[in-house]
Every structure is written in structure tokens, then in C-alpha cells.
Amino acid sequence: MPFNWRKALKAIIQTALIVLFYGGFLFLLFLFGSLGAFPVYVTKVIPFVGIATMLALVLAASGYLGRKALKWLKRATLAVCALTLVYMAWGAYTESIPTVDDRAILLHEYDPFVPESRVVSLEEESTLQFGPATAGRLRLDGATALYPVYSAFVQAVFPDGHPGSPYADIAACSNTVYAYENLINQDVDMIFAAAPSQAQLDAAERAGMELHLTPIGREAFVFFVNSKNPVTNLTVEEIQGIYTGKIANWKEVGGKNQVIRAFQRAENSGSQSALQRLMQGLPLIEPEKEDRISAMDGIIRQVASYRNYPNALGFSFRFYATEMVTDDEIRLLALDGVEPTRESIRDGSYPISSEFYAVTAAPVGQAAREENDLILSAFLEWILSEQGQAIVEETGYVALK
């Protein structure tokens, strides 16, 4: 068949218009998706649907396809679009399931010196009071779940604070992972967190720093399930079996015939480190992952946040799970027959309760910084005093005494 320049030119023009229209449309969708306007699954399928649609239209515009081929191509394109809609509907359902993730908590509700803040206040004047000269010499950081208590410490010992004052920036909250990094790098003076992971101890050693841990309260490490899950109690041995993969179905521990979706947390987070200590060296199963959109990194994979599926199992610390997350769709499990209450933490009957710490760092071979710095020393002494421990208790944790 002789080459038809007119038909070829027409096909080129139509192809260019199709590519410009659909390409621009897909680019805008991907851009909005990267900014969080769409769930990540929408962003992932956009290029495939767009390529299939453009291919069909380009071939149709070229005029070189026979009727039968064009009919099958149209059917294939419709099938791709239908499958995409099904995939997107499933993704929308998944996104609608509630999550439990302390990274998303509204920390500003616990900021110091803010009207109507949820942070605890002393009824009487603090026996320790710092002035403006101290503001630039005390830098605090810590775990998300402990922010309410150390924010209350700051509000108590800087009684003249107010929104916008230099005191308001003393208490940062970077989460456990970054708080330990900041402490080891000497960017902060003290952090409030669970005990460090082995990786964090190794990082301190590489930096020539030694971590000094002062217990300031007690807390329970808890596991939770969907409130409709009939399982109300697990043993520590069963928890270990689930997180090594030996126990894979809820029916093995008295539940329904459902595969257990055992969620984990990011490496070096306080709760993940607590899980690793509970496992006592047993190997953990691979954590569930999910795709996330990052404006700088594109699509990345990271450890999935707990999503409250009917067959899900998650973990956190008791205060966060009961006070900072008000979600009646999850239920805390008893362990070895003991409920995680303040009383069972206090008397030691709950099997995995532990202390949390005020942590400082100093170069190896030197005394801890609180022993050299009068401010930190006085602050630590006050935290362990009757007033400091009252704040620990009133915030919702368990005081040492």
C-alpha cells in the first residue's frame, strides 16, 4: 500500500493533541497525588490507564487498524479502566479503615503555656523555678507518647511562660528515633523516652558518647485488636509465636479463622524497641509495608501504620493507646490474664510494664552531664520530687513512688 502523507500528517497531529491533553492531565493528577490530594494507589495506576488510553486513541486516529482489531482494542481499554476502578475502590475502602499512629497525634494540644492546653498544671507553686536566663540553656526532646508529661514539667518550672515566649520552644518533640539522634549529636540536653535500642546504643558508642538513663515513671507495653475481635487475652509466649510467624491464624489462640495481620513500628521507635526486648532475641517476621508519597523521594515504602482490620494486631504504650487516642474501635488485650491498668503496672502483676527515662549524654569517661550542669541536676532532682512525680501520676502514667 503506497504511503499516504495526508493520512500520516493527520495521525501525527491527532497523536500530538492526544499526548498533550492526556499527558497534561496525568501530570496534574500525579502532582496532586504527590501533595497528598489522592491516596498513593490512585497515583500508581494513573500512568497505566493513561498509556493504555493514549495507545488506543493513537492507533484509532492513524486509520491503520481494521474494524475487528479496533473493536478488541476498545474492549481491552475498557477492561483496563474497569480493573482500575475496582482497584481504586478497594484502595478507597482500605484508606477508610481507621489507623492508630502516634506520628499523627495533635501534639499542640499538649503545648505548654497555651490556653485550654490539655497539659497538667500544679495546684501550688513549683518548688523549682527557672528564669529567662535558663531558657537558652535547657533543650528538651522526646517520644511522642511522653510529650504531655515533659511539657507539663516545663510549664511548672517556668511559671512566667506564655505563648510566644522563649520558654515555649524548650520542649520539642521529634519522636524517639530523632530524639536519641539529637541527644547523641548534642543538639539537645535531655530527652524523655523508653530505653534505647541496641542500634541507638551502638550509635552513641560510635560518637564517643555515653547515655545516662534516670527512671522517672512506669508504663505498660500493650497490645490491641479490633474491638469486634473475640480474643481478649494472649500469653507472652503467644505474642512471641505470632511475631515469629509460628502462630499465623487467630483460631490458634481462640479467635476466628482469620489470618493474623501483626503490625510493627519503624525501627528504633520506642514501641518497636520494646517489642524486640519482649522477643528476647527471637527473629521477627517481616513487617507489613505500604507505599507512601514523598514530595522529594517519589513513591517510597515504609513500615505500615496500624490499620484496624478485623484481623489486625498492634502495639503501643498504654497511655498513648488509652489517653492520646480516643478510639473505641480498638481494645487492649490482657496478657497472661492481667489487664494493663495503672494498678497492675504499680504492683508489677502486668507482665510487660517498664520504666521510662530522662536521658542525658556525655563523652565516654566523663561524668553525666546532669552532674556537671546545675540546671540539669536541679531539673532532674525536681522531676523525682513529690511535685514532679505528682505530674507523672496526674498526666496518666505511674509514678515511681
C-alpha positions as CSV (number, residue, x, y, z in Angstrom):
1,M,0.0,0.0,0.0
2,P,1.5,3.4,-1.0
3,F,2.4,5.7,1.7
4,N,-0.3,8.4,2.4
5,W,1.3,11.6,3.5
6,R,-2.0,13.2,4.3
7,K,-3.1,10.4,6.5
8,A,0.3,10.3,8.2
9,L,0.2,14.0,8.9
10,K,-3.3,13.8,10.3
11,A,-2.3,10.9,12.5
12,I,0.8,12.9,13.8
13,I,-1.3,15.9,14.6
14,Q,-4.0,13.9,16.3
15,T,-1.4,11.9,18.2
16,A,0.3,15.1,19.4
17,L,-3.0,16.6,20.6
18,I,-3.9,13.3,22.5
19,V,-0.5,13.2,24.1
20,L,-0.6,16.8,25.2
21,F,-4.1,16.5,26.6
22,Y,-3.7,13.2,28.4
23,G,-0.1,13.8,29.3
24,G,-1.0,17.1,30.9
25,F,-4.0,15.6,32.7
26,L,-1.9,12.7,34.0
27,F,0.8,15.1,35.1
28,L,-1.6,17.2,37.1
29,L,-3.1,14.1,38.7
30,F,0.3,12.8,39.7
31,L,1.3,16.2,41.0
32,F,-1.8,16.4,43.2
33,G,-1.2,12.9,44.3
34,S,2.3,13.7,45.4
35,L,0.9,16.5,47.5
36,G,-1.4,14.1,49.2
37,A,-4.6,15.0,47.4
38,F,-5.1,11.4,46.4
39,P,-4.2,8.1,48.0
40,V,-1.0,6.6,46.7
41,Y,-2.8,3.8,44.9
42,V,-4.5,6.3,42.6
43,T,-1.1,7.8,41.7
44,K,0.3,4.4,40.9
45,V,-2.4,3.4,38.4
46,I,-2.7,6.7,36.6
47,P,0.2,6.1,34.2
48,F,-1.0,2.6,33.2
49,V,-4.5,3.8,32.4
50,G,-3.2,6.8,30.6
51,I,-0.8,4.8,28.4
52,A,-3.5,2.3,27.5
53,T,-6.0,5.1,26.6
54,M,-3.4,7.0,24.6
55,L,-2.3,3.9,22.7
56,A,-5.9,3.1,21.8
57,L,-6.7,6.6,20.6
58,V,-3.4,7.0,18.7
59,L,-3.9,3.7,16.8
60,A,-7.5,4.6,16.1
61,A,-6.5,8.0,14.8
62,S,-3.9,6.6,12.5
63,G,-6.6,4.8,10.5
64,Y,-4.4,1.7,10.0
65,L,-6.4,-0.6,12.4
66,G,-9.1,-2.8,11.0
67,R,-12.6,-2.8,12.5
68,K,-12.0,-6.1,14.3
69,A,-8.7,-5.1,15.8
70,L,-10.1,-1.7,16.8
71,K,-13.1,-3.4,18.5
72,W,-10.8,-5.7,20.5
73,L,-8.5,-2.7,21.4
74,K,-11.6,-0.8,22.7
75,R,-12.6,-3.8,24.8
76,A,-9.1,-4.1,26.2
77,T,-9.1,-0.4,27.1
78,L,-12.5,-0.7,28.8
79,A,-11.2,-3.7,30.7
80,V,-8.2,-1.9,31.9
81,C,-10.4,1.0,33.0
82,A,-12.8,-1.3,34.8
83,L,-10.0,-3.1,36.7
84,T,-8.5,0.3,37.6
85,L,-11.9,1.4,39.1
86,V,-12.1,-1.9,41.1
87,Y,-8.5,-1.4,42.3
88,M,-9.2,2.2,43.3
89,A,-12.5,1.2,45.1
90,W,-10.6,-1.4,47.1
91,G,-7.9,1.2,47.9
92,A,-10.6,3.7,49.0
93,Y,-12.0,1.0,51.3
94,T,-8.6,0.3,52.7
95,E,-7.9,4.0,53.3
96,S,-11.3,4.3,55.1
97,I,-10.2,1.8,57.8
98,P,-9.1,3.7,60.9
99,T,-5.4,3.9,61.7
100,V,-3.6,4.1,65.1
101,D,-0.3,6.0,64.6
102,D,1.2,8.3,67.2
103,R,3.0,10.2,64.5
104,A,-0.3,11.8,63.6
105,I,-1.3,12.9,67.1
106,L,-2.2,16.6,67.6
107,L,0.8,17.5,69.8
108,H,-0.2,21.1,70.0
109,E,-3.0,20.1,72.3
110,Y,-0.3,19.4,74.9
111,D,1.9,22.5,74.3
112,P,2.9,24.4,77.5
113,F,1.7,27.9,78.2
114,V,-1.2,27.6,75.8
115,P,-4.8,28.5,76.9
116,E,-7.0,25.4,77.1
117,S,-4.0,23.1,76.8
118,R,-4.5,19.5,78.0
119,V,-1.2,19.6,79.8
120,V,-1.3,19.0,83.6
121,S,-0.8,22.0,85.9
122,L,0.3,22.1,89.6
123,E,-2.2,23.4,92.1
124,E,0.6,25.1,94.1
125,E,3.7,27.0,93.0
126,S,6.6,24.8,91.9
127,T,9.4,24.4,94.4
128,L,11.8,24.8,91.4
129,Q,11.6,27.9,89.3
130,F,13.8,28.8,86.3
131,G,14.1,32.3,84.9
132,P,14.7,33.8,81.5
133,A,18.5,33.2,81.7
134,T,17.8,29.4,81.8
135,A,15.6,29.3,78.7
136,G,18.5,29.1,76.3
137,R,20.4,26.6,78.3
138,L,17.8,23.8,78.5
139,R,16.8,22.0,75.3
140,L,14.4,19.1,75.7
141,D,13.2,16.5,73.2
142,G,11.5,13.1,73.5
143,A,9.0,10.5,72.5
144,T,5.6,11.5,71.2
145,A,3.8,9.5,73.9
146,L,5.8,11.2,76.6
147,Y,5.3,14.8,75.4
148,P,2.4,15.5,77.7
149,V,4.5,14.8,80.8
150,Y,7.6,16.7,79.9
151,S,5.6,19.6,78.5
152,A,4.0,19.8,82.0
153,F,7.4,19.8,83.6
154,V,8.4,22.8,81.5
155,Q,5.1,24.7,82.3
156,A,5.6,24.1,86.0
157,V,9.2,25.2,86.4
158,F,8.9,28.3,84.0
159,P,5.9,29.9,85.7
160,D,6.0,33.1,83.8
161,G,5.8,31.5,80.4
162,H,3.3,32.5,77.8
163,P,2.7,31.7,74.1
164,G,5.5,33.2,72.0
165,S,7.9,33.4,75.0
166,P,11.3,31.8,74.8
167,Y,10.1,29.1,77.2
168,A,7.6,27.8,74.7
169,D,10.4,26.4,72.4
170,I,12.2,24.5,75.2
171,A,10.2,21.3,74.8
172,A,10.5,19.9,71.3
173,C,9.0,16.6,70.2
174,S,10.9,14.8,67.4
175,N,9.8,11.2,68.4
176,T,12.0,8.6,69.9
177,V,14.2,7.9,66.8
178,Y,15.2,11.5,66.2
179,A,15.3,12.5,69.9
180,Y,18.1,9.9,70.5
181,E,19.9,11.2,67.4
182,N,19.6,14.8,68.6
183,L,20.9,13.8,72.1
184,I,23.9,11.8,70.7
185,N,24.7,14.8,68.4
186,Q,24.5,17.1,71.5
187,D,21.8,19.2,69.8
188,V,19.6,18.8,72.9
189,D,20.4,18.4,76.6
190,M,17.9,15.9,77.8
191,I,15.3,13.6,76.2
192,F,12.3,11.7,77.6
193,A,11.9,8.2,76.2
194,A,11.9,4.5,76.6
195,A,15.2,2.6,76.9
196,P,17.3,2.9,73.8
197,S,17.6,0.1,71.2
198,Q,20.8,-1.7,70.6
199,A,21.2,0.4,67.4
200,Q,20.9,3.6,69.4
201,L,23.5,2.3,72.0
202,D,25.8,1.5,69.1
203,A,25.3,4.9,67.6
204,A,26.2,6.6,70.9
205,E,29.3,4.4,71.2
206,R,30.5,5.4,67.6
207,A,30.0,9.0,68.6
208,G,32.1,8.6,71.7
209,M,29.1,9.3,73.9
210,E,27.7,7.5,76.9
211,L,23.9,7.6,77.6
212,H,22.8,8.1,81.2
213,L,19.2,6.9,82.0
214,T,17.3,8.1,85.0
215,P,13.9,6.4,85.6
216,I,11.1,8.9,86.2
217,G,8.0,6.8,85.8
218,R,6.5,3.5,84.8
219,E,4.4,2.5,81.8
220,A,2.9,-0.7,80.2
221,F,3.6,-2.0,76.8
222,V,0.2,-3.1,75.4
223,F,-1.2,-5.0,72.5
224,F,-4.6,-4.2,71.0
225,V,-7.1,-5.6,68.4
226,N,-10.2,-4.6,66.6
227,S,-13.0,-4.3,69.2
228,K,-15.0,-6.9,67.4
229,N,-12.2,-9.5,67.7
230,P,-13.4,-12.1,70.3
231,V,-9.8,-12.6,71.6
232,T,-9.4,-10.7,74.9
233,N,-6.2,-12.3,76.3
234,L,-2.9,-13.6,75.0
235,T,0.1,-15.0,76.8
236,V,3.6,-13.6,76.3
237,E,4.5,-16.9,74.7
238,E,1.6,-16.5,72.2
239,I,2.7,-12.9,71.4
240,Q,6.2,-14.2,70.7
241,G,4.7,-17.0,68.5
242,I,2.7,-14.5,66.5
243,Y,5.7,-12.2,65.8
244,T,8.0,-15.0,64.8
245,G,5.3,-16.4,62.4
246,K,4.8,-19.7,64.3
247,I,1.2,-18.6,65.1
248,A,-0.5,-17.3,61.9
249,N,-4.2,-17.6,62.5
250,W,-6.5,-16.2,65.2
251,K,-8.2,-19.6,65.6
252,E,-4.9,-20.9,67.1
253,V,-5.4,-18.6,70.1
254,G,-9.2,-18.9,70.5
255,G,-10.3,-16.5,67.8
256,K,-11.9,-16.7,64.4
257,N,-10.5,-18.5,61.4
258,Q,-8.6,-15.4,60.1
259,V,-5.0,-14.8,59.2
260,I,-3.3,-12.5,61.8
261,R,-2.1,-9.2,60.4
262,A,0.6,-8.4,63.0
263,F,1.7,-4.8,62.5
264,Q,5.0,-3.4,63.6
265,R,6.6,0.0,64.0
266,A,9.6,1.7,62.5
267,E,13.0,0.5,63.5
268,N,14.4,2.3,66.6
269,S,11.0,3.7,67.6
270,G,10.3,3.3,71.3
271,S,7.5,0.7,70.8
272,Q,9.4,-1.3,68.3
273,S,12.4,-1.5,70.6
274,A,10.0,-2.6,73.4
275,L,8.8,-5.4,71.1
276,Q,12.3,-6.5,70.3
277,R,13.1,-6.7,74.1
278,L,9.9,-8.8,74.6
279,M,11.0,-11.2,71.8
280,Q,14.3,-11.9,73.7
281,G,16.3,-12.4,70.6
282,L,13.7,-14.4,68.6
283,P,13.6,-13.3,65.0
284,L,10.7,-11.0,64.0
285,I,8.6,-11.6,60.9
286,E,8.9,-9.1,58.1
287,P,6.7,-6.1,58.9
288,E,3.8,-5.1,56.7
289,K,4.9,-2.3,54.3
290,E,2.9,0.3,52.5
291,D,3.7,2.8,49.7
292,R,3.8,6.5,50.6
293,I,4.3,9.6,48.6
294,S,7.1,11.9,49.4
295,A,7.4,15.2,47.6
296,M,11.2,14.7,47.4
297,D,11.6,11.0,47.0
298,G,8.5,10.0,44.9
299,I,6.9,6.7,46.0
300,I,8.7,5.1,48.9
301,R,8.0,2.0,51.0
302,Q,7.9,2.2,54.8
303,V,6.6,0.2,57.7
304,A,2.8,0.4,57.6
305,S,0.9,2.2,60.4
306,Y,-1.6,0.0,62.3
307,R,-4.8,-0.2,60.3
308,N,-7.7,-1.5,62.3
309,Y,-8.7,-4.5,60.1
310,P,-10.9,-7.2,61.9
311,N,-7.8,-9.5,62.0
312,A,-5.2,-6.9,63.0
313,L,-2.9,-6.9,66.0
314,G,-1.0,-3.8,67.0
315,F,1.0,-2.5,70.0
316,S,1.9,0.8,71.7
317,F,2.2,2.1,75.2
318,R,-0.8,2.2,77.5
319,F,-1.0,6.0,78.0
320,Y,-1.0,6.7,74.3
321,A,-3.5,3.9,73.4
322,T,-5.9,5.0,76.1
323,E,-5.5,8.7,76.6
324,M,-4.0,10.2,73.5
325,V,-6.0,8.0,71.1
326,T,-9.7,8.1,71.9
327,D,-10.8,5.3,69.6
328,D,-13.4,2.9,70.9
329,E,-12.8,0.7,67.9
330,I,-9.7,-0.9,69.4
331,R,-9.5,-2.9,72.6
332,L,-6.5,-3.6,74.8
333,L,-5.6,-7.2,75.4
334,A,-4.9,-8.7,78.8
335,L,-1.6,-10.5,78.9
336,D,-1.2,-13.7,80.9
337,G,-4.7,-13.0,82.2
338,V,-3.8,-9.5,83.6
339,E,-5.3,-6.3,82.3
340,P,-3.0,-3.3,81.6
341,T,-4.2,-0.9,84.4
342,R,-2.3,1.6,86.5
343,E,-2.8,-0.7,89.5
344,S,-1.3,-3.8,87.7
345,I,1.6,-1.6,86.5
346,R,2.2,-0.3,90.0
347,D,2.2,-3.7,91.7
348,G,4.1,-5.4,88.9
349,S,1.5,-8.0,88.0
350,Y,1.2,-6.9,84.4
351,P,4.0,-8.8,82.7
352,I,5.5,-6.2,80.4
353,S,5.5,-2.9,82.3
354,S,8.7,-1.0,82.4
355,E,10.3,2.3,83.4
356,F,10.7,5.3,81.1
357,Y,13.5,7.7,81.4
358,A,15.0,11.1,81.4
359,V,18.1,10.5,79.3
360,T,21.3,12.6,79.1
361,A,24.6,12.0,77.3
362,A,28.2,12.8,78.0
363,P,31.5,11.9,76.4
364,V,32.7,8.4,77.4
365,G,34.8,8.6,80.6
366,Q,33.2,11.9,81.8
367,A,30.5,12.3,84.4
368,A,27.0,12.5,83.2
369,R,26.0,16.0,82.1
370,E,23.5,16.4,84.9
371,E,26.3,16.0,87.4
372,N,28.2,18.9,85.8
373,D,25.3,21.1,84.8
374,L,23.5,22.7,87.8
375,I,20.4,23.3,85.7
376,L,20.0,19.7,84.5
377,S,20.9,18.4,88.0
378,A,18.2,20.6,89.6
379,F,15.7,19.8,87.0
380,L,16.2,16.0,87.4
381,E,16.0,16.3,91.2
382,W,12.7,18.2,90.9
383,I,11.3,15.6,88.4
384,L,11.9,12.9,91.1
385,S,10.5,15.1,93.8
386,E,6.9,14.8,95.1
387,Q,5.8,17.6,92.7
388,G,7.4,16.1,89.6
389,Q,6.1,12.6,90.4
390,A,2.6,14.1,91.0
391,I,2.7,15.4,87.4
392,V,3.7,12.0,86.2
393,E,0.8,10.4,88.0
394,E,-1.8,13.1,87.1
395,T,-0.8,13.0,83.5
396,G,-1.8,9.4,83.4
397,Y,1.4,7.4,83.9
398,V,2.5,5.6,87.0
399,A,4.9,7.4,89.4
400,L,7.9,5.7,90.8
401,K,6.7,6.1,94.4
